[in-house]
Amino acid sequence: MVGYFPIISDHFLSLGPKTQEAPVPKMKTKKAVAKRFKLTKNGKVIRRNQLTGHFMCAKSSKRRRKLRRASVMTGGSAKNIAKLLQG
């Protein structure tokens, strides 16, 4: 067939490769950090106190009472922990 040019519809033109960018993968929460630390609503990092595993009878009552409460972390390590928890 001389002079025959098939009509290309819009449907076939849209079947080409997509030009969208691939989305950036989400950062996963570090589960080991999530088990040990907690973020407050204001973004502060809460942790359990150390030295509470054993030998509690050697510590004074006042010291044991204060060790029961969680404490707020500060400094660069708190920023690193917060980043790992944001996930």
Residue pairs with C-beta under 8 A, 6 or more apart in sequence:
26 87
27 86
27 87
28 87
29 84
29 85
29 86
29 87
30 84
30 85
30 87
33 81
33 84
33 85
34 85
36 47
36 48
37 45
37 46
37 47
37 73
37 81
37 85
38 45
38 46
38 47
38 70
39 45
39 46
39 82
39 85
40 46
43 82
44 72
44 73
44 78
45 72
45 73
45 78
45 81
45 82
45 85
46 70
46 71
46 72
46 73
47 70
47 71
47 72
47 73
48 70
49 66
49 67
49 68
49 69
49 70
49 71
51 59
51 67
52 67
52 68
56 64
59 67
73 81
